[in-house]
Amino acid sequence: MAELEPLYTAEEMRAAEAGHDVDAMMQRAGAAVAEELMRRFPDARRIALHAGGGANGGDGRIAADILRAQGRELVDERPDVVIDALLGTGLKGAPREETSRLIEQFNGAGVPVLAVDIPSGVNASTGEVAGAAVRADVTVTMHGPKVGLAVAPGRFHAGEVAVADIGLEPAETEHRLVTPEILGAVPRRSRGDNKYTAGHVLVVGGSRGMTGAPALAARAAFRADVGYVTIAAPAESLPVLETLVLEAVKRPLEDVFEAAAKANALAVGPGLGREPGAKALVRRLVAEVELPAVVDADALFELEPGEWPAPRVLTPHEGELARLLGRESSEVAAHRLTSVQDAAERFHSLVVLKGEDSLVAAPGCGVLVCALGLPSLATAGTGDVLTGVTAAFLAKGMEPRQAAAAACAAQQLASHKALQRYGLVASDVVEALPSALAG
């Protein structure tokens, strides 16, 4: 498996299918749908098919014929499983009113739903949901995963995704899916390394009452295998930080530029606060320090684009990205893909929109989608962990886009390595990072 795998838009799928035998592809698709249904729901005898008039509906009808030949009954009422083959990948906007009523009807039927290629109502090219959309338990998608199956909110309608081989060759796509193999690109310490050559991260933050954020970022950087971490924080916070991160060097905030002269990468913002002095410091750091930097949390507040001397990786959640773009959070949540691309262009920088589907966008490039984690990551402090890991990979000399994608993968895979499935806290993720990096 490669570090990055294709994520197809509707247009890219049409290009991949061009020149191939349509009937043969539909037969393979229908057979794959029937096989997946029988495998996942072996006791289902009564099948309801909802099929539209296009190729998606044709796939569903072929599947239904195979299922009927296997002894299943096609019914209109009281089904054991519903097959959704209504709209397919060509949808733009909301379904028509009659189709929307039908979608809501079998969403509320209380039986499993298997979607063909994409849940009806989900935009295959963006993941956007403009109206009613099927809530599938499983989606059988043809040839390769679609963008809308990986990017929210569409991903939350897809259920488990099974990819069916319909006889096509892999194609180049604009957007790509990050795989665990990307961690193989992270530099490891060699026998000749010392604590300085293994990477030095400077974490800037930690105002009174918020020392936990830079502590998590610093500990995450260490667990991501750098050799040296310095924390620059307000003087009153240093005694607390001394107890939270034994291994890090602590410096008062007024020494931050001197500390930056010895570092390989910055992590700016965790727990920094939003006082005027903090905002002025952020502006100076991002404008003057010639090191790659992760800009997160409070450092994103009222941040404006600028001519920055080194790569900047902005790591907002939806609310922070909304403020950066002057939009509502709900708009960003509904249009995650276009929002993160807009931010990358506006700030001329790499932008990571955090979430279950973390999106890595760079100006002029397709988006990398990292969706390897568990829902347990939705807890306070995991963003600080991501900041520390990203800074660590930058300090090791990784190219920023690859570093950001690898950091997302490491943080998300750590959620699987942690012992806790319930009650996970950010410190658990930090301690699981070495296992995630080891594979």
C-alpha positions in Angstrom: 0.0 0.0 0.0 1.3 3.4 -0.9 1.6 6.4 1.5 -1.3 8.1 -0.4 -4.2 6.4 -2.2 -6.6 7.9 -4.7 -9.8 9.6 -3.7 -12.1 10.0 -6.7 -14.5 12.8 -7.5 -17.5 12.0 -9.8 -15.7 13.6 -12.7 -12.5 11.5 -12.1 -14.6 8.3 -12.0 -16.2 9.2 -15.3 -12.7 9.7 -16.8 -11.5 6.4 -15.3 -14.5 4.5 -16.8 -14.2 6.1 -20.3 -13.6 3.6 -23.0 -14.5 0.5 -20.9 -17.3 -1.9 -21.4 -20.2 -0.4 -19.4 -22.2 -3.6 -19.3 -19.3 -5.5 -18.0 -18.6 -2.9 -15.3 -22.2 -2.9 -14.2 -22.2 -6.7 -14.0 -19.2 -6.7 -11.7 -20.6 -3.8 -9.6 -24.0 -5.6 -9.2 -22.3 -8.9 -8.3 -20.1 -7.1 -5.7 -23.2 -5.4 -4.1 -25.0 -8.8 -3.9 -21.9 -10.6 -2.5 -21.4 -7.9 0.2 -25.0 -8.0 1.2 -25.0 -11.7 1.6 -21.7 -11.7 3.5 -22.7 -9.0 6.0 -26.4 -9.9 6.3 -26.5 -13.7 5.8 -29.9 -14.1 7.5 -31.6 -11.3 5.5 -34.3 -12.9 3.3 -36.5 -9.9 2.4 -34.7 -7.2 0.4 -36.1 -3.8 -0.6 -34.4 -2.2 -3.6 -34.7 1.6 -4.3 -33.2 2.2 -7.7 -33.0 5.3 -9.9 -32.8 5.3 -13.6 -29.1 5.7 -14.1 -26.1 3.4 -13.9 -26.3 3.4 -10.1 -29.8 2.1 -10.4 -28.6 -0.5 -12.9 -26.0 -1.7 -10.5 -28.7 -2.1 -7.9 -31.1 -4.0 -10.2 -28.3 -6.5 -11.2 -27.6 -7.0 -7.5 -31.3 -7.6 -6.9 -31.5 -10.2 -9.7 -28.5 -12.1 -8.2 -30.1 -12.0 -4.7 -33.4 -13.3 -6.0 -31.6 -16.1 -7.7 -30.0 -16.9 -4.3 -33.4 -17.3 -2.8 -34.0 -13.8 -1.4 -37.3 -12.1 -1.8 -37.7 -8.6 -3.2 -40.3 -6.7 -1.2 -41.7 -3.2 -0.8 -42.6 -3.5 2.9 -41.0 -4.9 6.1 -37.6 -5.6 4.5 -34.6 -7.1 6.4 -32.2 -4.9 4.4 -32.6 -1.9 2.1 -30.5 -1.4 -1.0 -30.0 2.3 -1.8 -29.3 2.7 -5.5 -31.3 5.9 -6.0 -28.9 8.7 -7.0 -25.3 7.7 -7.3 -22.3 9.9 -7.8 -23.8 12.4 -10.1 -25.8 14.4 -7.5 -25.2 18.1 -7.1 -27.2 19.9 -4.5 -30.2 18.5 -2.7 -32.4 15.6 -3.9 -35.8 16.4 -5.3 -38.7 16.5 -2.8 -40.1 13.1 -3.8 -36.7 11.5 -3.5 -36.1 13.3 -0.2 -39.3 11.8 1.3 -38.3 8.3 0.2 -34.8 8.8 1.7 -36.3 9.9 5.0 -38.7 6.9 4.9 -36.1 4.2 4.7 -33.8 6.1 7.0 -36.5 5.7 9.6 -37.3 2.1 8.8 -35.1 0.7 11.5 -33.4 -1.8 9.2 -29.8 -1.9 7.8 -29.2 0.1 4.6 -26.5 -0.8 2.0 -25.7 2.1 -0.3 -24.4 1.5 -3.9 -21.3 3.6 -4.6 -22.3 6.6 -2.5 -25.3 7.2 0.0 -28.0 9.0 -1.9 -27.9 12.7 -1.0 -24.1 12.9 -0.4 -22.0 14.8 -2.9 -19.5 12.3 -4.1 -16.9 15.0 -5.0 -17.0 17.1 -1.8 -18.8 15.2 1.0 -21.3 17.9 1.3 -24.9 17.1 2.2 -27.4 19.8 0.9 -30.6 18.1 2.0 -31.9 14.6 2.9 -29.2 11.9 2.7 -29.2 8.2 3.3 -27.7 7.0 6.5 -26.0 3.8 5.3 -24.7 1.0 7.4 -22.3 -0.1 4.6 -21.4 1.4 1.3 -20.1 -0.7 -1.6 -18.2 1.8 -3.7 -16.9 1.0 -7.2 -13.1 1.0 -8.1 -12.0 3.3 -5.3 -13.2 5.4 -2.5 -14.9 8.7 -3.4 -14.1 12.0 -1.7 -17.6 12.1 -0.3 -17.0 8.9 1.6 -13.9 10.3 3.4 -14.8 13.9 4.0 -17.5 15.0 6.5 -20.4 15.3 6.7 -20.6 12.7 3.9 -18.3 10.2 5.7 -20.8 10.1 8.6 -23.5 8.8 6.2 -21.4 6.1 4.6 -21.1 3.5 7.4 -18.4 0.9 6.6 -17.0 1.2 3.2 -16.1 -1.7 0.9 -14.3 -1.1 -2.4 -15.4 -3.3 -5.3 -13.0 -4.1 -8.2 -14.8 -3.4 -11.5 -11.8 -3.9 -13.7 -10.3 -0.5 -13.9 -6.7 0.6 -13.4 -5.9 3.1 -10.6 -5.9 6.7 -11.9 -4.3 10.0 -10.7 -6.7 12.0 -8.5 -6.6 15.6 -7.2 -7.3 14.5 -3.6 -5.6 11.6 -1.8 -6.2 9.4 1.2 -3.4 9.2 3.8 -2.5 5.6 4.8 -0.5 4.3 7.7 2.5 3.7 5.4 3.2 7.4 5.5 4.9 6.9 8.9 7.6 5.0 7.1 8.8 8.4 5.8 9.4 9.8 9.2 13.2 10.0 9.9 14.4 7.8 12.7 17.4 8.5 14.9 20.5 6.9 13.6 23.5 5.7 15.5 25.4 9.0 14.8 22.7 11.2 16.2 22.8 13.2 19.4 20.0 15.1 21.2 20.6 18.2 19.0 20.8 16.4 15.6 17.6 14.4 16.4 15.6 17.6 16.2 14.9 20.5 18.5 11.4 21.9 19.0 10.6 25.2 20.7 7.0 25.3 22.1 5.7 28.8 22.8 2.7 29.2 25.1 1.5 28.4 28.6 -0.1 31.4 30.2 -1.5 31.2 33.8 -4.1 28.4 34.0 -3.2 26.9 30.6 0.1 25.3 31.2 -1.3 21.9 30.3 -1.5 22.8 26.6 2.3 23.4 26.0 3.1 20.5 28.3 1.1 18.2 26.1 2.7 19.6 22.9 6.2 19.3 24.4 5.6 15.7 25.6 4.1 14.8 22.2 7.2 16.2 20.4 9.5 14.0 22.6 7.3 10.9 22.0 7.5 11.7 18.3 11.2 11.1 18.6 12.9 14.5 18.7 15.9 14.8 20.9 15.4 18.2 22.5 12.4 20.4 23.5 12.4 23.9 24.9 9.3 25.6 26.3 9.1 29.4 26.3 6.4 30.6 28.7 5.5 33.5 31.0 7.7 33.5 34.1 4.9 32.7 36.5 4.1 29.5 34.6 7.6 28.1 34.6 7.4 26.5 38.1 4.3 24.6 37.0 5.9 23.5 33.7 9.0 22.2 35.6 6.7 19.6 37.2 4.7 18.8 34.1 7.6 18.1 31.6 10.8 17.1 33.3 12.7 16.6 30.1 12.1 20.0 28.5 14.2 23.1 29.0 12.2 26.0 30.2 12.8 29.6 29.2 10.9 32.8 30.1 8.9 34.3 27.2 11.1 37.3 26.8 14.0 34.9 25.8 11.9 33.3 23.0 13.9 34.8 20.1 17.2 33.7 21.7 15.7 30.2 22.1 14.4 30.1 18.5 18.0 30.7 17.3 18.9 27.2 18.6 15.7 25.3 17.5 14.7 23.5 14.3 11.0 24.1 14.4 8.4 26.1 16.4 5.1 25.2 17.9 3.3 28.5 18.6 0.1 29.0 20.5 -0.8 26.2 22.9 -2.2 28.0 26.0 -0.6 31.3 25.0 -3.6 33.4 25.7 -5.1 36.3 23.7 -3.8 39.3 25.6 -2.5 42.1 23.4 1.1 41.2 24.3 0.5 37.6 23.2 -1.0 38.6 19.9 1.9 41.0 19.2 4.4 38.2 20.0 2.7 35.8 17.6 2.8 38.4 14.8 6.6 38.9 15.4 7.3 35.2 15.6 5.5 34.2 12.4 6.9 37.3 10.6 10.6 37.1 11.7 11.6 33.6 12.8 13.1 31.7 9.8 12.1 28.3 11.1 9.2 26.1 10.0 6.3 26.7 12.5 3.1 25.1 13.6 0.6 27.9 14.4 -2.2 26.6 16.6 -4.8 27.5 19.2 -4.5 31.1 20.6 -1.9 32.0 17.9 -4.6 31.6 15.3 -6.7 34.3 17.0 -6.9 37.4 14.7 -4.1 36.0 12.6 -3.7 37.8 9.3 -1.9 36.7 6.1 1.7 37.9 5.7 4.9 37.5 3.9 6.4 34.8 6.1 10.1 33.8 5.9 9.5 30.0 6.4 6.7 27.5 6.1 3.8 28.0 8.4 1.4 25.1 9.2 -1.9 26.4 10.6 -3.9 23.8 12.5 -7.4 25.1 13.2 -10.6 23.3 14.2 -13.8 24.3 12.5 -14.5 27.3 14.8 -11.0 28.7 14.5 -11.1 28.2 10.7 -14.4 30.0 10.6 -12.9 33.0 12.4 -9.9 33.0 10.0 -12.2 33.1 7.0 -14.9 35.4 8.5 -17.6 32.7 8.2 -19.9 30.8 10.5 -18.7 27.5 12.0 -21.8 25.8 10.6 -20.7 26.9 7.1 -17.2 25.5 7.6 -18.7 22.2 8.9 -21.0 21.9 5.9 -18.2 22.7 3.4 -15.0 21.4 4.9 -13.2 20.6 1.7 -13.7 24.0 0.1 -13.1 25.9 3.4 -9.7 24.4 4.0 -8.7 25.0 0.4 -9.9 28.6 0.7 -7.8 29.1 3.9 -4.7 27.6 2.3 -5.0 30.1 -0.6 -5.8 33.1 1.6 -2.8 32.5 4.0 -0.5 31.1 1.3 0.3 28.4 3.8 -0.4 24.8 4.7 -3.7 24.5 6.6 -4.8 21.4 8.6 -8.5 21.4 9.4 -8.7 19.1 12.4 -11.4 16.5 12.8 -12.2 12.8 12.4 -11.3 13.5 8.8 -8.3 15.8 9.2 -7.8 17.7 5.9 -4.3 18.9 4.9 -4.4 21.6 2.2 -1.6 23.5 0.5 -1.9 26.3 -2.1 -2.4 24.9 -5.6 -2.5 21.3 -4.4 -5.2 18.7 -3.8 -6.2 17.9 -0.2 -4.8 15.0 1.7 -7.5 13.3 3.9 -6.4 11.5 7.0 -9.2 9.5 8.6 -7.4 6.7 10.6 -8.5 7.5 14.2 -11.2 6.5 16.6 -14.0 8.8 18.0 -12.2 8.7 21.4 -9.9 11.4 20.0 -12.7 13.9 20.5 -11.3 15.1 23.9 -9.5 18.2 25.2 -5.8 18.4 24.5 -5.5 16.1 21.4 -5.1 19.2 19.2 -2.0 20.1 21.4 -0.7 16.6 20.8 -1.0 17.1 17.0 0.8 20.4 17.3 3.7 18.8 19.1 4.0 15.9 16.7 3.8 18.1 13.6 6.5 20.3 15.0 8.6 17.3 15.7 8.4 16.1 12.2 9.2 19.5 10.9 12.3 19.6 13.2 13.4 16.3 11.7 13.5 18.0 8.3 10.3 16.6 6.7 8.6 18.6 3.9 5.7 20.5 5.6 2.8 18.8 3.7 4.2 15.4 4.3 5.0 16.3 7.9 1.5 17.5 8.6 -0.1 14.4 7.0 2.2 12.1 8.9 1.5 13.9 12.1 -2.2 13.4 11.6 -1.7 9.7 10.9 0.5 9.3 14.0 -1.9 11.0 16.3 -4.9 9.1 14.9 -3.2 5.7 14.9 -2.2 6.3 18.5 -5.9 6.2 19.4 -5.8 2.5 18.4 -2.6 1.8 20.3 -3.9 3.3 23.5 -5.3 0.9 26.1 -8.4 3.1 26.6 -11.3 2.9 24.2 -13.5 4.9 26.6 -12.4 7.8 28.7 -9.3 8.4 26.6 -7.4 11.6 27.5 -4.7 13.4 25.6 -1.9 12.1 27.8 -2.9 8.6 26.8 -2.5 9.5 23.1 1.0 11.0 23.9 2.1 7.7 25.6 0.8 5.6 22.7 2.7 7.6 20.0 5.9 5.4 20.1 3.8 2.3 19.4 2.0 4.1 16.6 5.3 5.1 15.1 6.7 1.6 15.5 3.9 0.2 13.3 
